[in-house]
Structure formats: C-alpha cells, structure tokens
Amino acid sequence: MISDCLPNFIIAGCSKSGTTTIADYLASHPEVYFSRIKEPRYFAFPGVKPEFEGPGDEGRFNKTTVWDWGEYKNLFAEAASGNYKAIGEGSPIYCAAHEPAALIKKTLPDVKIVIVIRNPIERVISSYTHNVRDGYENLPLAEALRAEESRKRSNWARHWHYKSLGHVSEFLQTYLDTFDAQNLMFVLYDDFKVNNQQVMDDIHGFLGVEAREIAQYRLNAAGMPRSRLLARLASSDNVLNKVAMKLTPPAARKWIRRNLITNSAGRPDVQKQVRIQLLEEFSREIDSLAGLLGRDLSHWKTIDDR
C-alpha cells in the first residue's frame, strides 16, 4: 500500500490519442487507483482557475479543472483505504506546454509518465470531430483551421487550438530533459489500435502491476452527431443535465451517446486539399516525432483519396 496518497503515475498526453480508453482500462485494474476526476489538469493551472471564453468552455473546461492543491490531493484520498500499487490521473493537456513537466517533477519527483502519440493530422480531425459531436463547432474544418488564431486571441480553451495541439515534439523533448528515461513511457496510438492488449501489458509492467487481460471494446471514437440539438443538450452545464447524468449509470450514458446522440460510424468529410494542407503543417513535426521515438513514421505522410 502507498502511504502518501499522491499519484505515482500520470498519463500526460497526448489528447485524442486513446488516453481515455487507457485510463478506463487502468481504472478497472484492482491494483490501480485512478482519480475520481480522470482529467484534473492541475499541473497546467496550479493555483489559478482557468477562465476560457469559447463556446461551452465554462462547463466543459473551466469548471472541470482542478486548480486548487488541496482539492487535487483530495482526488486520491480514497486510495488510502485500498491496497493499490499504482495511483494516477490522466491529463493530456500536460503535453500542450513546457511548464507542466517541471512542476510535476518538483511535486512528484519519482512519478512515472505515460505519453501516447498519434499522427497529428488524424489528431486534428479527431479534435475537430469531437467539438462537432458535442454541438459546439459549427464551421467546416478548413474554416475552423483559418479561425484558430482569432479564437486564441479571443481566449478560447486549448481544445479549440487544432493545429497548435498537433505540435508536441518540443514538449515531449522537455519531458525527456526533465525526467530519467526509466520514468517515461511513450506509446504509439497506431500500436494501441493494432494490439491494445500488448500495449496494456507493457503499461502494466511499466507501472509495476500484475498483467491482466482487458475487455475488448471500441476506442473512444468521436463520431458525428445525429442531432446538433441533442448533442448540445447532452453536453450542456445545466442543472437538469447534471441530475440526469448522476441518475444514469456510466454504461447507459455511453450507450445513449453512441446510439441515440452520436453516429459513431460517421466522420467529417475532410477534403483531400485540407489533408494536404495539414500535411504541409505537420511534415516537419512528424520528422521530429520519428527522431524522438526512433520509429519510422513515413506512413503518416501518406495522403489517400478520401
């Protein structure tokens, strides 16, 4: 049992790379305690409540961010009553800036960091689709990309920064410069999609918990909404929605979203020209990631005829 109930592991990123599914798998492991708020984001906003002003940012981001140290520690207090080998949280935003790495190291010097990396072109499309699915993004992708700098100036939260969130290699280098190699684990989303059992076995070993067979279920895909109104209502921060969510079991909530609100098979029709534009944006980033990981990522530069 861990005497000091603070995280000894963190899923630090990257967003839209399967981190929610990995967190769900870990939360179901009997030797793992995962924070009751799975994405607290504390080390990105220590002591300062975020006040972003984009559509839905107050309910989806500002109110769900744990910025107070006492509140953050309380997320793990229940772990004291269990025989857990690993205690953790998962905040992909930690790979969206340089500052979190140093603060994590200072606060949790021996913590283990898991970072999942995805083709930045696909990450952009997934982030965009997620915002469309929740009923907040109304622009076609090409227009949303052009609007990014304006949205930044208007203080929209980082999940609106589609292109910026794809440039992560410099932040990953910060983690490499800050932590010992044995405290870092990099995972490719591609590998996780092909064999999630093997990747979870590797993560279990990295965290020092017993290998365990995982349930096989679909990754947290962001499908297009069947109805923008239903999607907006389901994501809204009103009292009725909060009460309904508390009364509905998690499995039922997932079923409702996948079957009644979201067309999970649906994806935005991304024009080939937009994909070419994204490849131009991320070509050097893909090369940097390949160098950092020591992996051939040339297939990420392939533009098909979709």
C-alpha positions in Angstrom: 0.0 0.0 0.0 1.2 3.5 -0.8 1.4 5.6 2.4 1.4 9.1 0.7 -1.7 9.1 -1.5 -0.5 11.2 -4.4 0.0 10.0 -7.9 2.9 7.7 -8.7 1.9 7.8 -12.4 0.3 10.2 -14.8 -1.0 9.8 -18.3 0.4 13.2 -19.5 -0.8 13.1 -23.1 -1.4 13.4 -25.9 -5.1 14.5 -26.5 -7.3 12.4 -28.9 -4.8 9.6 -28.8 -6.7 6.9 -26.9 -5.8 8.2 -23.4 -9.4 7.9 -22.2 -9.6 4.3 -23.2 -6.2 3.6 -21.5 -7.5 5.4 -18.4 -10.6 3.3 -18.4 -8.6 0.1 -18.6 -6.3 1.1 -15.8 -9.2 2.3 -13.6 -10.7 -1.3 -13.9 -7.4 -2.9 -12.6 -7.7 -4.0 -8.9 -4.1 -2.8 -8.2 -4.6 0.7 -9.7 -6.4 3.7 -8.2 -7.4 6.3 -10.8 -8.5 9.7 -9.6 -12.3 10.2 -9.4 -11.9 13.1 -11.8 -9.9 11.4 -14.6 -8.7 14.7 -16.1 -8.0 17.2 -13.4 -5.3 19.2 -15.3 -3.9 20.6 -12.1 -0.3 20.9 -13.2 -1.4 23.0 -16.2 -3.3 25.5 -14.0 -1.7 25.4 -10.5 -3.4 27.8 -8.2 -5.2 29.7 -11.0 -8.7 28.9 -12.1 -8.9 28.9 -15.9 -11.3 31.4 -17.4 -11.6 30.5 -21.1 -14.4 32.1 -23.1 -15.0 29.8 -26.0 -18.4 28.1 -26.7 -19.0 25.7 -23.8 -15.6 26.3 -22.2 -17.1 27.3 -18.8 -18.8 23.9 -18.4 -16.5 21.7 -20.4 -13.2 23.1 -19.2 -13.2 25.8 -16.5 -15.5 24.1 -14.1 -14.0 20.7 -14.6 -10.3 21.8 -14.0 -8.9 21.1 -10.5 -6.7 24.1 -9.9 -6.5 24.1 -6.0 -3.8 21.9 -4.5 -6.0 20.8 -1.6 -8.7 19.7 -3.9 -6.2 17.9 -6.1 -4.8 15.9 -3.1 -8.4 15.0 -2.2 -8.8 13.3 -5.5 -6.6 10.5 -4.2 -7.6 10.4 -0.5 -9.7 7.3 -1.0 -6.7 5.3 -2.2 -5.6 5.2 1.5 -8.2 2.6 2.1 -7.1 0.2 -0.6 -4.1 -2.0 -1.4 -3.0 -0.2 -4.5 0.4 -0.4 -6.2 -0.3 2.4 -8.6 -2.2 5.7 -8.1 -2.7 8.0 -11.0 -4.5 10.5 -13.1 -4.7 11.4 -16.8 -4.5 15.0 -18.2 -3.5 15.2 -21.9 -3.1 18.9 -21.6 0.2 18.3 -19.8 1.8 17.8 -23.3 0.5 21.1 -24.6 3.1 23.4 -22.8 6.6 23.4 -21.3 5.6 24.3 -17.8 3.8 21.1 -16.5 6.8 18.9 -16.8 8.9 20.9 -14.4 6.1 21.3 -11.9 5.3 17.6 -12.0 9.0 16.7 -11.4 9.2 19.2 -8.5 6.0 17.9 -6.8 6.2 14.2 -7.7 9.9 13.5 -8.3 9.6 9.8 -8.8 6.4 9.8 -10.8 6.1 7.7 -14.0 4.8 9.4 -17.1 2.9 7.7 -19.9 2.6 9.6 -23.2 0.5 8.4 -26.1 1.4 9.9 -29.5 -0.8 9.9 -32.6 -0.4 11.1 -36.2 -1.0 14.9 -35.8 -3.1 15.1 -38.9 -5.5 12.5 -37.5 -5.5 14.2 -34.1 -6.6 17.5 -35.7 -9.5 15.7 -37.4 -10.4 13.8 -34.2 -10.4 17.0 -32.1 -12.5 18.8 -34.7 -15.0 15.9 -34.8 -15.2 15.9 -31.0 -16.2 19.5 -30.9 -18.7 19.0 -33.7 -20.1 15.9 -31.9 -20.7 17.9 -28.8 -22.6 20.6 -30.7 -20.2 23.4 -30.3 -18.2 23.5 -33.6 -20.3 25.0 -36.5 -17.6 25.7 -39.1 -16.3 23.3 -41.8 -12.8 22.1 -40.9 -11.0 24.3 -43.4 -12.7 27.4 -41.9 -12.1 26.3 -38.4 -8.4 26.0 -39.1 -8.3 29.5 -40.5 -10.2 30.8 -37.4 -7.7 29.3 -35.0 -5.5 32.4 -34.4 -8.6 34.5 -33.9 -10.0 32.0 -31.4 -6.8 32.1 -29.5 -6.9 35.9 -29.2 -10.5 35.6 -28.0 -9.3 33.3 -25.2 -10.9 30.0 -26.3 -9.7 26.9 -24.5 -6.9 24.7 -25.9 -9.2 22.0 -27.3 -10.1 24.6 -30.0 -6.4 25.0 -31.0 -6.5 22.3 -33.6 -3.1 22.9 -35.3 -1.2 24.0 -32.2 -2.1 20.8 -30.2 -0.5 18.8 -33.1 2.9 20.3 -32.4 4.0 18.3 -29.4 7.6 17.3 -30.1 9.1 20.3 -28.3 7.1 19.5 -25.2 8.0 15.8 -25.4 11.6 16.9 -25.5 11.0 18.9 -22.3 9.9 15.6 -20.6 13.0 13.8 -21.9 15.1 16.6 -20.5 13.3 16.7 -17.2 12.8 13.0 -16.3 15.0 10.0 -16.2 14.4 7.6 -19.1 13.1 4.9 -16.8 10.3 7.2 -15.7 9.0 7.8 -19.2 7.0 5.5 -21.5 6.0 6.6 -25.0 3.2 4.7 -26.7 2.1 5.0 -30.3 -1.6 5.2 -30.9 -1.0 3.0 -34.0 0.3 0.2 -31.8 -2.6 0.6 -29.4 -5.1 0.3 -32.2 -3.5 -2.9 -33.6 -2.9 -4.7 -30.3 -4.3 -2.9 -27.2 -3.7 -6.0 -25.1 0.0 -5.9 -25.7 0.2 -2.2 -25.1 -1.7 -2.5 -21.9 0.6 -5.4 -20.8 3.5 -3.1 -21.4 1.9 -0.3 -19.4 1.1 -2.7 -16.6 4.7 -3.7 -16.5 5.9 -0.1 -16.5 3.6 0.7 -13.6 4.6 -2.4 -11.6 1.1 -4.0 -11.5 0.1 -7.5 -12.5 -0.6 -8.1 -16.2 -4.3 -8.6 -16.7 -6.5 -9.4 -19.6 -8.5 -6.4 -20.7 -12.0 -6.2 -22.1 -12.1 -5.6 -25.8 -14.1 -2.6 -26.7 -14.0 0.2 -29.3 -11.7 3.2 -28.8 -13.3 6.4 -27.8 -14.1 7.5 -31.3 -15.6 10.9 -31.9 -18.5 10.3 -34.3 -20.6 13.0 -35.9 -23.9 14.0 -34.1 -27.2 12.6 -35.3 -28.7 15.9 -34.0 -26.7 19.0 -33.0 -29.5 19.9 -30.6 -29.3 16.6 -28.8 -25.5 16.8 -28.7 -25.6 20.3 -27.3 -28.2 19.3 -24.6 -26.2 16.3 -23.6 -23.0 18.4 -23.2 -24.6 21.4 -21.5 -23.9 22.5 -18.0 -27.5 22.9 -16.8 -29.0 21.6 -13.6 -31.3 19.1 -15.3 -28.5 17.6 -17.3 -26.4 17.2 -14.1 -29.2 15.5 -12.3 -29.8 13.2 -15.3 -26.1 12.3 -15.5 -26.0 11.4 -11.8 -29.0 9.1 -12.1 -27.8 7.4 -15.3 -25.2 4.6 -14.9 -21.9 5.2 -16.9 -22.5 2.3 -19.2 -26.0 3.6 -20.0 -24.6 7.1 -20.7 -22.1 5.6 -23.2 -24.9 3.7 -24.9 -27.1 6.8 -25.2 -24.3 8.9 -26.7 -23.2 6.2 -29.1 -26.7 5.1 -30.2 -29.0 8.0 -29.8 -26.9 11.1 -30.0 -23.8 10.2 -32.0 -23.5 8.4 -35.3 -20.2 6.7 -34.3 -19.6 5.5 -37.9 -19.9 9.0 -39.2 -16.7 11.1 -39.7 -16.4 14.5 -41.3 -15.8 14.6 -45.0 -12.3 16.0 -45.0 -11.4 17.2 -48.4 -8.1 16.0 -49.9 -6.9 19.6 -50.2 -7.4 20.1 -46.4 -5.4 16.9 -45.7 -2.6 18.2 -48.0 -2.7 21.5 -46.1 -2.4 19.6 -42.8 0.5 17.5 -44.1 2.3 20.7 -45.0 1.6 22.0 -41.5 2.9 18.8 -39.8 5.6 17.4 -42.1 8.5 18.6 -40.0 6.6 17.7 -36.8 6.3 14.1 -38.0 10.0 14.0 -38.7 10.7 15.4 -35.2 8.5 12.8 -33.6 10.1 10.0 -35.6 13.5 11.1 -34.4 12.4 11.3 -30.8 10.8 7.9 -30.8 13.3 6.2 -33.1 10.4 5.0 -35.3 9.6 5.1 -39.0 6.6 7.3 -39.3 6.7 8.0 -43.0 3.3 6.4 -43.4 1.8 9.4 -41.6 2.7 11.4 -44.6 0.5 9.4 -47.0 -2.5 11.2 -48.4 -5.1 8.8 -49.7 -8.0 9.6 -52.0 -10.7 10.1 -49.2 
